[in-house]
Amino acid sequence: MNNEWKYDYGNQCKFRLKSTSPNDNDLMDELNRSKSLSPHYHRNDGTEDLKRLSSENAQVRSLNKDHPIATATQMKRCKVFYPGTYDYFFELPIDHRQLETTKVQYGFVKWELHAAVDRAGIFNPNLHGVKEVLIVRVPDLLSLEMTESMLISRQWQDQLYYDIIISGKGFPVGSKIPITFQLTPLAKVQVHGLKVFVIESMEYWSNDRTAARKALSRKILLLSKLAGRALAPSWAFSNLRTIRGGELSPEQRRGAREMAARQRTAEASRQNIAIQPLPEPSANLLGDLDLGLESFWGPTEIEVDVQIPTCGMMASNKNLKLYPECTWRNVNIRHWIQVILPTSRLDPIDPTGTKRRNFEISINLPFTLLHCRATPVNIYLPTYSGKICQSTTCQSICGCPDALKIPTESSTDYCIRTLAGVNLTSGDRSSSRRAAHLASGQQSPRSSAEIAAVHDSQRPIYVFVGPSLNLPTFDNNIAQPSPPNSSTKYSKQAS
């Protein structure tokens, strides 16, 4: 603890003392009474006390030879914490070049927050606590690399021209990957389905970069759609929509075959040849191209939202386990999206013209798999509304959409209690830059209704545009007057 702090227990401390009366005046009286009883407020210490304190500090420093820097309690005098709750709020900036939390099979990176409380006295043991902290790497907000779409336009054997668009280059775990397929047939080709995989590659390196271990690439099926069949229940979390063209319903197929039969009959009678039989019905995502109808020659457009396994799915099925992207010097994890289109075309060698040859069109595209907490809700700033402190009733254990909810207290009440705690600890202190935001000790403590009225008043949006060192006080935080009605002035001038 630092005696140079303006407040008794630190500038960033919010404390609530135990009191039989809920009034703020009782808390203030108890705080003032504690000041008179606390020895650290007296500056007229004798020479004997100073010698005793210096000898104690010397003994403590001699015992802690491994720590060249003495703690704040060793250098300063102690403070008395009376019964109550003391909350400290702090921020520790982390360099973007540092590693994020990584836990893989043969290596890990773990961040821990250590807190120590040095207690005064020889027989009072010091308190030490450790808590693991999750560090998540998020993409740069000003970079458009992660939001740009990936486009693949290719032609396959003069039979099919396809466009595949993936809306984005980075997706968090548990989200959906939007993919658009546009398939334009150039001949009587059949597309029997589509499959979407995610491929994960993992490499391990030693510290001296002499030894390496490359794990087997894992291939996880995210979506499988077969022509002529509905989407399987196992892919219920994914969405598939046919925007244009595509497969025909039984009624549409029956009508198309009747129309094709009439056209073949008319053409045979016009050329005095035998009527060609209709081909057997086939499962084709592009429709019944074998019928020869011009209405089926257009492109087919399909939109798919592929579900990435969530943390709950990975916990229940180990085969779906995926790790976020990692570029650590000892561990490299990369991901690819693989799209497979099973197709078939007529065999040019077959004289009958009925046999077909099967192929697979494979497309691999790299992408970045982010942590489940790197969602747009957590990355981007929220939309400002009338109230500064918006209430949130629950939190989730992770960023996945199916994560368990943890009920928490309302953030609005939390902000009000924080402001009230600041008013209790701001009595008879010297004015500074922060004093512009706090009520002086001569003023009577405000009630909770007045504090709530301050939070209910609408703050102007220009306050959030840029930082200012001389903002108005909370007492003067009054909503801006509404502009005069311009229509009334115009009517008066017109009259």
VORO-116131 format. One record per residue (C-alpha): x, y, z; residue number from 1. Coordinates in pm, 1 decimal. Layout:
<recs>
        c1        c2        c3  num
         X         Y         Z  NUM
...
</recs>
This chain:
<recs>
        c1        c2        c3  num
       0.0       0.0       0.0    1
     120.5     349.9     -81.7    2
      75.4     635.4     165.5    3
      96.0     884.5    -122.2    4
    -240.3     772.1    -254.3    5
    -519.9    1020.5    -223.1    6
    -761.3     771.6     -72.2    7
    -718.2     542.8     223.2    8
    -694.6     214.3      34.0    9
    -581.1     320.2    -310.9   10
    -713.2     529.1    -596.9   11
    -883.2     229.5    -759.0   12
   -1043.1      80.9    -448.3   13
   -1415.4      51.8    -389.0   14
   -1491.1     -68.7     -39.6   15
   -1801.6    -124.5     169.1   16
   -1758.5    -131.2     545.5   17
   -1978.1    -349.4     759.1   18
   -2228.7    -128.0     938.5   19
   -2551.2    -182.2    1127.2   20
   -2709.8     118.8     960.3   21
   -2735.3     138.0     582.2   22
   -2697.3     515.0     575.8   23
   -2396.8     665.8     406.3   24
   -2344.4     905.1     698.2   25
   -2275.7     615.4     933.8   26
   -2018.7     477.5     693.1   27
   -1854.3     818.3     668.5   28
   -1844.8     853.4    1048.0   29
   -1689.3     509.5    1081.3   30
   -1433.1     594.5     816.9   31
   -1344.9     921.9     988.6   32
   -1325.4     742.7    1323.1   33
   -1088.0     488.4    1170.6   34
    -864.3     771.9    1054.3   35
    -824.0     900.9    1407.7   36
    -745.6     551.4    1536.1   37
    -506.8     451.0    1258.0   38
    -141.5     519.5    1343.4   39
     -36.4     584.7     985.4   40
    -208.7     921.3     974.6   41
      24.1    1074.4    1235.1   42
     336.0    1234.7    1100.6   43
     501.5    1317.8    1436.7   44
     676.4     985.9    1484.9   45
     961.2     975.4    1732.8   46
    1317.7     882.9    1659.6   47
    1277.5     552.9    1843.2   48
     987.8     450.6    1616.7   49
    1184.9     543.9    1308.9   50
    1482.9     339.2    1425.4   51
    1257.1      43.5    1498.8   52
    1095.1      62.4    1155.3   53
    1430.7      93.9     981.0   54
    1569.1    -207.8    1169.5   55
    1262.2    -414.0    1081.5   56
    1296.7    -321.2     715.1   57
    1662.8    -417.3     725.0   58
    1579.5    -755.4     876.6   59
    1313.2    -822.0     617.3   60
    1550.1    -729.6     334.1   61
    1816.4    -959.6     476.5   62
    1571.8   -1250.9     479.4   63
    1463.5   -1187.9     119.5   64
    1798.8   -1198.9     -55.7   65
    1647.1   -1346.7    -370.2   66
    1422.3   -1041.2    -413.4   67
    1637.0    -730.7    -468.4   68
    1333.0    -502.6    -472.1   69
    1141.7    -476.2    -146.8   70
     765.5    -484.8    -148.0   71
     550.2    -182.1     -78.1   72
     467.1    -306.6     271.0   73
     836.4    -344.4     354.5   74
     918.7       7.3     236.1   75
     605.5     176.9     372.1   76
     406.2     139.1     685.5   77
     103.3     -85.1     694.9   78
    -261.3       9.7     670.1   79
    -548.3    -127.2     873.7   80
    -834.3    -289.1     683.2   81
   -1151.1    -278.9     886.4   82
   -1424.6    -541.5     834.4   83
   -1584.1    -497.4     495.7   84
   -1541.4    -566.2     126.6   85
   -1256.3    -406.3     -69.2   86
   -1266.2    -425.9    -448.9   87
    -964.6    -321.4    -657.0   88
    -991.2    -254.5   -1028.8   89
    -677.5    -249.2   -1240.6   90
    -560.6    -303.9   -1596.1   91
    -239.2    -468.1   -1712.1   92
    -159.8    -386.0   -2076.5   93
      -5.4    -677.2   -2267.1   94
     213.1    -631.8   -2571.5   95
      59.4    -767.0   -2890.5   96
     380.1    -958.1   -2960.0   97
     323.8   -1176.9   -2656.9   98
     185.8   -1528.1   -2693.7   99
    -176.1   -1613.1   -2640.1  100
    -299.0   -1901.5   -2427.3  101
    -228.8   -2229.8   -2605.5  102
    -296.2   -2583.3   -2484.8  103
    -213.5   -2863.6   -2727.9  104
    -104.9   -3222.4   -2683.5  105
     271.2   -3164.9   -2666.7  106
     297.5   -2806.4   -2550.0  107
     116.9   -2524.2   -2380.1  108
     138.4   -2153.3   -2301.3  109
     -24.8   -2052.7   -1975.3  110
     -73.2   -1710.7   -1817.2  111
    -114.3   -1676.3   -1442.5  112
    -200.6   -1376.0   -1227.4  113
     -21.5   -1377.9    -891.4  114
    -149.8   -1165.5    -603.5  115
      30.3   -1125.0    -270.9  116
     -82.2    -959.1      51.3  117
     199.4    -878.2     294.3  118
      63.5    -877.7     646.4  119
     226.2    -683.8     927.4  120
     366.6    -873.3    1220.7  121
     602.2   -1162.5    1266.2  122
     343.1   -1432.9    1330.5  123
      97.4   -1323.6    1059.2  124
     160.8   -1524.2     742.2  125
     150.1   -1350.4     408.2  126
    -128.7   -1435.9     165.4  127
     -59.1   -1547.3    -188.8  128
    -307.0   -1638.7    -460.9  129
    -273.7   -1762.5    -817.8  130
    -539.5   -1747.2   -1087.5  131
    -502.8   -1861.9   -1445.0  132
    -590.4   -1593.5   -1699.1  133
    -707.6   -1668.2   -2051.5  134
    -532.5   -1457.4   -2317.6  135
    -709.5   -1456.8   -2654.8  136
    -566.1   -1313.6   -2975.5  137
    -812.2   -1113.7   -3183.8  138
    -768.8    -972.9   -3535.4  139
    -683.1    -609.7   -3588.9  140
    -996.8    -397.0   -3594.1  141
    -854.2    -167.6   -3863.5  142
    -745.8    -451.6   -4091.2  143
    -973.4    -565.1   -4372.7  144
    -781.4    -885.7   -4432.6  145
   -1006.5   -1097.7   -4210.9  146
   -1330.3    -953.6   -4350.4  147
   -1249.1    -981.1   -4720.1  148
   -1415.7   -1262.4   -4911.1  149
   -1231.4   -1548.3   -5077.5  150
   -1337.7   -1612.4   -5438.7  151
   -1252.5   -1912.6   -5653.9  152
   -1357.6   -1913.7   -6022.6  153
   -1252.9   -2213.4   -6229.9  154
   -1361.0   -2426.6   -6521.2  155
   -1354.6   -2806.2   -6506.0  156
   -1286.2   -3001.3   -6829.0  157
   -1515.2   -2787.7   -7046.5  158
   -1803.4   -2938.8   -6851.4  159
   -1866.7   -2713.0   -6554.5  160
   -1785.1   -2355.6   -6457.0  161
   -1806.3   -2292.9   -6082.6  162
   -1768.9   -1994.0   -5850.5  163
   -1715.1   -2047.7   -5477.0  164
   -1730.4   -1747.9   -5243.8  165
   -1642.1   -1766.1   -4872.7  166
   -1746.3   -1451.0   -4686.7  167
   -1440.2   -1393.1   -4469.8  168
   -1095.9   -1526.5   -4391.4  169
   -1125.2   -1577.9   -4016.9  170
   -1399.7   -1740.8   -3810.9  171
   -1416.3   -1815.9   -3437.2  172
   -1486.0   -2160.0   -3298.4  173
   -1860.1   -2226.9   -3278.7  174
   -1954.7   -1981.6   -3554.7  175
   -2083.0   -2049.9   -3905.5  176
   -1891.3   -2019.8   -4232.4  177
   -2106.5   -1866.2   -4510.6  178
   -2026.0   -2024.1   -4848.0  179
   -2194.1   -1950.0   -5181.1  180
   -2179.7   -2192.6   -5475.0  181
   -2262.8   -2086.6   -5830.8  182
   -2248.1   -2381.8   -6071.4  183
   -2294.9   -2322.7   -6444.0  184
   -2314.7   -2639.5   -6658.4  185
   -2140.6   -2633.9   -6995.5  186
   -2250.8   -2986.6   -7089.2  187
   -2469.0   -3264.7   -6952.9  188
   -2269.4   -3297.1   -6632.4  189
   -2400.8   -3425.0   -6301.6  190
   -2306.5   -3296.3   -5955.7  191
   -2398.2   -3566.7   -5705.0  192
   -2345.9   -3359.3   -5389.9  193
   -2111.0   -3135.6   -5198.4  194
   -1893.3   -3183.7   -4892.4  195
   -1717.3   -2930.2   -4671.6  196
   -1420.3   -3029.6   -4454.7  197
   -1184.4   -2844.6   -4222.8  198
    -822.8   -2963.0   -4223.4  199
    -598.1   -2896.3   -3924.9  200
    -218.9   -2921.1   -3950.4  201
       2.4   -2907.2   -3640.2  202
     382.4   -2887.4   -3617.0  203
     608.1   -2891.1   -3310.4  204
     959.6   -2743.6   -3294.0  205
    1227.1   -2751.9   -3026.3  206
    1376.7   -2433.9   -2883.7  207
    1691.7   -2462.9   -3094.6  208
    1485.8   -2542.9   -3408.9  209
    1681.8   -2864.4   -3466.2  210
    1411.4   -3119.7   -3389.8  211
    1060.6   -3111.9   -3529.3  212
     751.2   -3324.4   -3503.5  213
     465.7   -3301.2   -3749.4  214
     139.1   -3451.9   -3638.5  215
     -95.1   -3616.4   -3882.6  216
    -335.1   -3374.7   -4048.2  217
    -684.4   -3407.5   -3910.9  218
    -977.0   -3388.4   -4151.1  219
   -1317.1   -3314.4   -3998.6  220
   -1636.1   -3329.8   -4202.5  221
   -1853.2   -3023.7   -4140.5  222
   -2129.1   -3073.5   -4399.9  223
   -2237.5   -3339.6   -4647.2  224
   -2524.0   -3288.9   -4892.0  225
   -2618.7   -3563.5   -5136.5  226
   -2832.4   -3493.4   -5440.2  227
   -3184.5   -3631.0   -5415.1  228
   -3174.2   -3650.7   -5034.1  229
   -3260.7   -3411.4   -4757.8  230
   -2996.7   -3276.5   -4524.6  231
   -2909.1   -3535.7   -4259.7  232
   -3007.2   -3463.1   -3895.7  233
   -2639.5   -3462.2   -3797.9  234
   -2600.3   -3138.8   -3997.1  235
   -2906.5   -2973.3   -3847.1  236
   -2700.0   -2681.1   -3714.5  237
   -2596.7   -2589.5   -4070.6  238
   -2823.5   -2416.9   -4321.0  239
   -2856.0   -2485.9   -4694.4  240
   -3065.3   -2274.6   -4931.7  241
   -3110.1   -2303.3   -5307.7  242
   -3140.4   -1952.3   -5446.6  243
   -3168.6   -2032.8   -5816.8  244
   -3200.6   -2351.3   -6020.9  245
   -3115.4   -2670.8   -5839.5  246
   -3301.4   -2994.9   -5788.8  247
   -3663.6   -3037.9   -5885.3  248
   -3948.3   -3146.1   -5665.3  249
   -4142.2   -3462.4   -5765.1  250
   -4420.3   -3252.6   -5921.5  251
   -4174.5   -3034.2   -6112.5  252
   -3982.9   -3339.8   -6233.3  253
   -4303.3   -3506.2   -6353.9  254
   -4401.4   -3195.4   -6548.1  255
   -4050.4   -3159.7   -6694.6  256
   -4046.5   -3520.2   -6815.4  257
   -4388.3   -3478.4   -6979.3  258
   -4267.7   -3164.2   -7156.5  259
   -3949.7   -3339.5   -7272.2  260
   -4155.4   -3634.4   -7402.3  261
   -4377.3   -3399.7   -7608.1  262
   -4074.2   -3222.4   -7753.6  263
   -3910.7   -3551.7   -7853.6  264
   -4232.4   -3675.9   -8009.7  265
   -4271.0   -3356.1   -8213.7  266
   -3906.8   -3365.3   -8323.9  267
   -3931.0   -3733.0   -8425.7  268
   -4245.3   -3671.4   -8632.0  269
   -4084.6   -3371.6   -8800.4  270
   -3768.1   -3564.9   -8895.9  271
   -3945.2   -3898.8   -8953.7  272
   -3723.4   -4082.9   -8705.0  273
   -3788.2   -4303.1   -8404.0  274
   -3876.1   -4137.1   -8077.0  275
   -3580.5   -4129.3   -7842.0  276
   -3661.1   -4269.7   -7497.4  277
   -3629.4   -4048.0   -7193.4  278
   -3322.1   -4104.6   -6974.3  279
   -3358.2   -4257.9   -6633.0  280
   -3415.6   -4010.3   -6348.9  281
   -3086.7   -3917.3   -6182.9  282
   -2985.6   -3730.6   -5868.7  283
   -2824.1   -3406.1   -5978.3  284
   -2783.2   -3081.7   -5788.5  285
   -2804.5   -2895.4   -6120.2  286
   -3143.8   -3037.6   -6212.2  287
   -3246.5   -3279.1   -6487.9  288
   -2999.8   -3169.6   -6755.1  289
   -3031.4   -3502.1   -6940.6  290
   -3383.2   -3409.7   -7054.0  291
   -3240.0   -3145.2   -7288.0  292
   -3475.0   -2864.2   -7181.5  293
   -3339.1   -2512.1   -7225.0  294
   -3490.1   -2400.3   -6894.1  295
   -3231.7   -2612.2   -6708.9  296
   -2928.2   -2468.0   -6883.1  297
   -2893.0   -2173.9   -6644.8  298
   -2665.2   -2155.0   -6340.1  299
   -2749.4   -2303.6   -6001.6  300
   -2682.2   -2092.6   -5692.6  301
   -2665.1   -2250.0   -5345.4  302
   -2592.9   -2075.1   -5015.3  303
   -2458.9   -2275.9   -4721.5  304
   -2390.4   -2175.1   -4359.6  305
   -2148.2   -2439.3   -4233.2  306
   -2140.9   -2484.8   -3856.5  307
   -1797.3   -2506.8   -3692.4  308
   -1803.7   -2743.4   -3391.6  309
   -1867.4   -2565.3   -3063.6  310
   -1686.2   -2629.2   -2737.2  311
   -1979.4   -2841.4   -2620.3  312
   -1963.1   -3056.1   -2933.7  313
   -1587.8   -3101.1   -2890.5  314
   -1631.7   -3204.2   -2527.6  315
   -1887.6   -3470.7   -2619.9  316
   -1698.6   -3593.9   -2929.1  317
   -1317.7   -3590.1   -2920.9  318
   -1301.0   -3644.4   -3297.0  319
   -1434.4   -3291.2   -3349.3  320
   -1161.4   -3126.3   -3142.0  321
   -1015.8   -2815.8   -3309.3  322
    -748.9   -2577.2   -3182.0  323
    -734.1   -2205.7   -3266.7  324
    -467.1   -2071.1   -3497.9  325
    -121.1   -2050.8   -3339.0  326
     207.2   -1914.2   -3478.5  327
     428.5   -1982.5   -3177.8  328
     791.9   -2059.1   -3255.7  329
     747.8   -2401.7   -3092.3  330
     396.6   -2481.0   -3218.4  331
     237.9   -2397.1   -3553.1  332
    -131.5   -2468.2   -3612.9  333
    -292.2   -2396.9   -3950.1  334
    -633.6   -2465.0   -4099.8  335
    -783.0   -2507.9   -4445.6  336
   -1136.3   -2530.6   -4580.2  337
   -1175.5   -2813.1   -4829.1  338
   -1475.1   -2826.0   -5062.1  339
   -1537.4   -3145.0   -5261.4  340
   -1789.2   -3170.0   -5546.8  341
   -1851.1   -3530.8   -5663.1  342
   -1929.0   -3509.6   -6036.7  343
   -1971.9   -3739.9   -6335.0  344
   -1968.6   -3697.5   -6711.4  345
   -2046.3   -3918.7   -7010.2  346
   -1768.9   -4156.2   -7108.8  347
   -1653.5   -4051.5   -7457.4  348
   -1519.1   -4403.8   -7522.8  349
   -1850.3   -4577.0   -7454.7  350
   -2030.9   -4630.4   -7789.8  351
   -2371.3   -4659.3   -7623.6  352
   -2341.2   -4320.3   -7456.5  353
   -2486.5   -4442.4   -7126.3  354
   -2179.6   -4503.3   -6911.9  355
   -2042.5   -4221.8   -6699.8  356
   -1706.2   -4150.4   -6543.0  357
   -1689.9   -4022.5   -6184.2  358
   -1462.0   -3742.2   -6066.1  359
   -1411.4   -3526.7   -5758.2  360
   -1348.6   -3154.0   -5774.4  361
   -1142.1   -3051.9   -5470.2  362
   -1075.4   -2693.1   -5360.5  363
    -854.7   -2604.4   -5060.2  364
    -859.6   -2254.7   -4912.5  365
    -660.3   -2142.1   -4604.9  366
    -843.2   -1957.8   -4329.1  367
    -783.2   -1848.2   -3970.0  368
    -963.2   -2029.2   -3690.4  369
   -1003.0   -1788.5   -3398.0  370
   -1081.2   -1854.6   -3035.2  371
   -1447.1   -1892.1   -2943.9  372
   -1434.7   -1566.5   -2745.5  373
   -1305.1   -1365.4   -3043.5  374
   -1660.0   -1290.7   -3157.9  375
   -1774.3    -954.8   -3298.7  376
   -1972.8    -894.1   -2979.8  377
   -1654.2    -908.3   -2772.8  378
   -1426.4    -734.9   -3024.9  379
   -1622.1    -434.2   -3148.4  380
   -1759.9    -151.8   -2937.1  381
   -2126.2    -175.6   -2838.4  382
   -2392.7      57.0   -2969.9  383
   -2437.0     355.6   -2742.1  384
   -2786.8     413.3   -2609.8  385
   -2950.4     642.0   -2356.1  386
   -2806.1     470.4   -2049.6  387
   -2432.9     453.2   -1996.5  388
   -2441.3     139.6   -1784.3  389
   -2653.1    -118.9   -1960.7  390
   -2772.2    -409.7   -1752.6  391
   -2648.3    -758.6   -1832.0  392
   -2819.7   -1033.8   -1643.1  393
   -2598.9   -1327.3   -1742.0  394
   -2262.6   -1427.7   -1882.5  395
   -2149.9   -1741.3   -2064.1  396
   -1862.6   -1976.7   -1989.3  397
   -1731.0   -1933.4   -2345.8  398
   -1818.7   -1754.9   -2668.7  399
   -2004.1   -2043.2   -2835.8  400
   -2376.7   -1996.3   -2903.3  401
   -2467.9   -2307.1   -2700.2  402
   -2252.8   -2215.2   -2398.6  403
   -2397.7   -2239.2   -2050.1  404
   -2516.7   -1911.4   -1902.0  405
   -2390.1   -1782.0   -1568.4  406
   -2631.5   -1539.5   -1397.0  407
   -2465.6   -1225.0   -1266.9  408
   -2575.6    -908.7   -1098.0  409
   -2701.7    -615.8   -1299.1  410
   -2425.4    -393.2   -1427.5  411
   -2640.6     -81.9   -1370.1  412
   -2660.3    -144.3    -995.8  413
   -2290.4    -221.3    -995.3  414
   -2209.4     116.1   -1153.3  415
   -2429.8     297.1    -900.6  416
   -2261.4     126.6    -606.1  417
   -1920.8     209.3    -752.9  418
   -2008.4     578.0    -779.8  419
   -2147.7     577.4    -426.4  420
   -1825.8     419.2    -296.3  421
   -1621.4     689.6    -466.5  422
   -1827.6     959.4    -294.4  423
   -1768.6     795.6      45.6  424
   -1392.1     795.3       0.9  425
   -1360.9    1148.3    -138.8  426
   -1392.1    1344.7     184.7  427
   -1146.0    1629.7     265.9  428
    -891.1    1536.9      -0.3  429
    -682.2    1781.0    -202.6  430
    -823.6    1876.8    -540.7  431
    -660.4    1736.9    -854.3  432
    -755.8    1620.1   -1202.4  433
    -980.6    1348.3   -1061.2  434
   -1145.6    1589.5    -819.0  435
   -1333.5    1735.2   -1114.5  436
   -1534.4    1413.4   -1131.3  437
   -1594.4    1369.1    -757.8  438
   -1806.5    1548.3    -503.3  439
   -1618.5    1754.3    -244.5  440
   -1619.4    1659.2     124.8  441
   -1821.0    1968.6     222.8  442
   -2121.3    1852.8      23.6  443
   -2364.0    1609.5     177.6  444
   -2360.5    1257.2      34.2  445
   -2614.3    1208.9    -241.0  446
   -2888.7     956.5    -216.1  447
   -2918.5     655.0    -443.9  448
   -3210.6     818.2    -625.7  449
   -2996.2    1116.6    -722.9  450
   -2719.4     885.9    -839.5  451
   -2966.5     687.2   -1046.1  452
   -3095.1    1011.1   -1197.5  453
   -2742.7    1097.0   -1305.6  454
   -2710.6     761.0   -1481.8  455
   -3055.5     785.6   -1635.0  456
   -2976.1    1121.8   -1795.2  457
   -2859.8    1088.7   -2152.0  458
   -2492.8    1164.0   -2207.4  459
   -2405.1    1351.3   -2528.1  460
   -2232.7    1133.1   -2783.8  461
   -1940.2    1374.0   -2827.0  462
   -1815.1    1271.3   -2482.2  463
   -1712.3     935.6   -2627.9  464
   -1542.4    1077.0   -2938.6  465
   -1209.1    1157.9   -2776.7  466
   -1049.3    1176.0   -2430.9  467
   -1061.1    1499.3   -2236.6  468
    -876.0    1601.2   -1922.9  469
   -1133.4    1858.0   -1812.5  470
   -1471.5    1690.5   -1840.3  471
   -1770.3    1835.0   -1655.4  472
   -1849.2    1701.1   -1310.6  473
   -2116.7    1442.3   -1257.5  474
   -2332.5    1704.7   -1082.0  475
   -2332.7    1918.6   -1395.5  476
   -2407.4    1627.9   -1625.8  477
   -2737.6    1761.7   -1758.2  478
   -2885.9    1661.6   -2089.5  479
   -2834.8    1907.6   -2372.1  480
   -3138.1    2125.6   -2448.3  481
   -3335.0    2020.5   -2751.7  482
   -3295.7    2240.3   -3061.2  483
   -3575.2    2487.2   -3131.6  484
   -3851.1    2382.9   -3363.9  485
   -3740.2    2509.3   -3702.7  486
   -4079.0    2452.4   -3863.2  487
   -4237.2    2708.7   -3628.1  488
   -3984.8    2974.2   -3728.6  489
   -4041.7    2907.2   -4094.3  490
   -4415.7    2942.8   -4048.7  491
   -4372.1    3276.9   -3872.9  492
   -4144.1    3407.4   -4145.2  493
   -4383.6    3291.7   -4411.7  494
   -4671.2    3468.5   -4240.1  495
</recs>
